[in-house]
Amino acid sequence: MSEVSDTAPHSCFPSALPRLPIGYQFDPNQPMQLVPFTHFSKVLEPIAICRLCYVDALSRYDISYINQLSAELTAKSPISAALSGFSQFAALINSVSHPMFDDIHPPAIREQRKLVSIIGHEARRGNATRKPRLTYVIIYQIGNDPRLSPPVRLTESKMRQYTDAIVKLNNYWYGDKPHNVNTPFVRSVLHRLTPFTNSALWNKLPYDEAIVLHYLWHHRKLHQWKVGMTWAQYKAQWDFA
């Protein structure tokens, strides 16, 4: 994929954000592209997005909101209804019987799911053909219901839809009994999947690498980040005083 200038007027997106093309969503675990919703995966192809545009979009927008908006617009579109074959559900957009109900109303949000505990994590190293992966094993409860769910495996992006997720995620990695993951894996998962996919791991990098991520995030320049970049290297690259 070719590099894109920071200053050149450019956008890989076929439509102006926050709208996405009908039938498409962001999936942080499939970075640098827009991917079809499940019901359109056989009729639509992913749309490639350069790293600059992709990371800039995730820096500026709430991706969960964009996906919900796109799901609703897709479900209401006559074109998408014809493509997907569920035009008979057009009047049932807010019904659980609509095939895209979970896309429009994510279960974690509509059921007020609360993260009770993170039991553990599973880290899979990547290779030339397979992306690295980090998933969490969690237990949750719905609203004020005292009953607990069985263990469920989720990515960070899915888990962040659960109440109390951020607090428990930070405590899992940095609390009184912090868990660990090796630095090469952290670098690989942030690079291959972009830093947004596993942002809780930023501070697992050496300090002079982590500080660059936080600085670039704060200044909406995270597309400039490169794996292994230190603060000294970043300052030298951009001619800091």
N, C-alpha and C positions, 0 to 999 in steps of 0.2 A: 504494500500500500504506500502510495507516494506521500511525502511530507507536504504540509500545507503551511504557508506563511502565517505568522501571528497577525499580520496587519492587512493581508489581502481580504477583500470582501468575498466571503465564501460561505456556502452552506450545502451540506450533503442531504439535507432533509427536503423531500419533495413538497412538503407543506410547511407553513410557518408555525413554529411551536407557540403555544402548547398543543396545537392540533397535530395529530399523526394521520398518515394515510389510512383510509378505511380498511379495517381488518388487521391493523398492526399495533404492536406494543413494544415497550422496552422490556428486556429480560437481562438484568445485570449479570447473570451467569452465562449469557451468550453475548459478550460485548462487541462493540464496533459494528452493530447492525440493528435494524428493526426486525422483529420476528413476527410472523402471523400468530394470531390467537389460535388456540388448539383446533377450533372448528374450521379454520381456513388453511391449515398446514398442508393440505393436499392440493390446494388450488392457487396458493400464493407462495412466492419465493421470498426469502429474507432480502432486505435492502441493506447493502453495505454502507457504513458510515465511517469516515476517517476518524482517527483518534482525537484530533483537535475538536471536531464538531461534536463527537460523542461525549467527551469529557466536559466540554463547555456546557452541553445540555444538562448533564447531571449536576453540574455546579450551580446552575441557575434555576432549575425546576425541581418540584417534588414529583419524582417519577411515579409514585403510587397514584397521585392525583391525575397525572397525564394518562396513565393506563386506564384508570376508571373512566375518564372523559372519553378516551378513544373507544372503550368497550361500549359505552352508552351510544355514542354516535354510530358505531358500527352496527349495533343491534337495531337502531332506528333506520338504517340506510336500506332503501329498496334494492340497491345493487348488491350489497353484502348478503341480504336475505336470499336473493336469487342464487348467489354463488355458493352459499352454505347449505341451501336446501331446507331452511326452516322458516320460510316466509309465513307459514301458518301461525307462527308465534308472535307476529308483529304487534298484536294487541295485548300481549302478555309480558311486556318488557320488565315490569316490576313483580312478576310472579316467579315463584321458585321453579315453575315448570319450564321457564325460558332457558334454552341451552347455554346462554351467556350470563345467567343470573349471578354466578360466583365471580365472574369477571367484573360485572358492574357493582356488585356488593360483596367484596371479599369477606369470607367467613370470619376471619379474625376480627374485623372491624364491626360487622353487623351483629356478631354474637358477643361482643365485648370480652374477647378472650384475654385472660390475664396470665402472664408467665409466672409460674410458681417456682420452678427451679430448672437449672441447666444441669443435667446429669453428667454430661461429658461432650466431647467433640470427636469427630473423625476427620483426619487430614489425609488426603490422597495426593501423592506426588504426581505431577504431570510428566509427560514425555513429548516427543516430537509430534505425536498425533492425538494426544489426549490432554485436555486442560487439567491443571490441578484443581482440587475441590476441598472445601472446608464446610462441613455440616455440623450442626449441634443436635444433641439428643435432649429433648425438653419434656417437661410436664406442665400442663396448663389447666385452668378452670374457666368456666363460662360464667360471666357476671358474678352474682352472689351465690351461685350453686357450689356447695362445699365439695361435691364430687370432683375427683381429679381424672384427667385423661390418662390413657396409657402412654408410654413413651412415644414421642413423635420426632422424626428427623426433619430439620429445617435448615435452610441457608440463612445467613444473616439478614438478607433483604426481606425474606418472608417473616422472620422472627421479629423484626422491628415494627411490624403491625400489631404486635401484642402489647398490652399495657404492662408497664414495668420492665420491658425488655432491655432498654438501654442501661438502666441501673444494674440489673442482674448481669448483663453482658460485661460491663466494666468491672463489676465485682468478681466475676469469673476469672478474668485475665489479670486483674490488678489488685484484688482485695487481700484479705488477711492470709488466705491460702491460694495464691495465684497459680493458674495452670500455665503450662509452657508449650511452646512449639518452636522448632529450630529456625534460626534466622534465614538460611537458604530457602526454606519453604515459604516463609513470610515474603521474601523478595519475589519469589516466583509467582505466588498467588496474586500479589498486588500488581505485578506486571502483566501477567497473562489475562487476568480478569478485570483490570483497572483497579485503582485504590478504593473505589466506591463499594465494591462487592464485599470486602472484608475490612471496613474502616476501623473496627475495634482492634485490629492488629497493628496499626500504625506505630504505636509506642513499643511494640516488641522488636522493632528495629533498633540498631545502635542510635544513640542520641543525635549524633551529627547527621544521620539520615532521616530520622523522624522529624527533626525540626524543619527540614526542607518541605516535607509533606504538609505540615501544618501552615507554614508560611505561604506556600503556593495555594493551598485551599482558601486561606483567608483573603488572598488577593485575586481569586478566580483565575489562577494560572496553572492549575493542576495538570493541564495538558503538556506543560514543559517538563514535568517530572520524568526521570529516567531511572531504571532500576540501579540501585547502588549509589545514586547521587548523594554526595555529602554537601554540607553547607558551604564549605570552602570551594568545592567544585562549582556549585551554583553561582556563587559570587564572582568567581573568575570568568565563568562563561558569559555572564551578563554585565561584566565590567562594573561591578559595584566599587564604590570608593572605599 
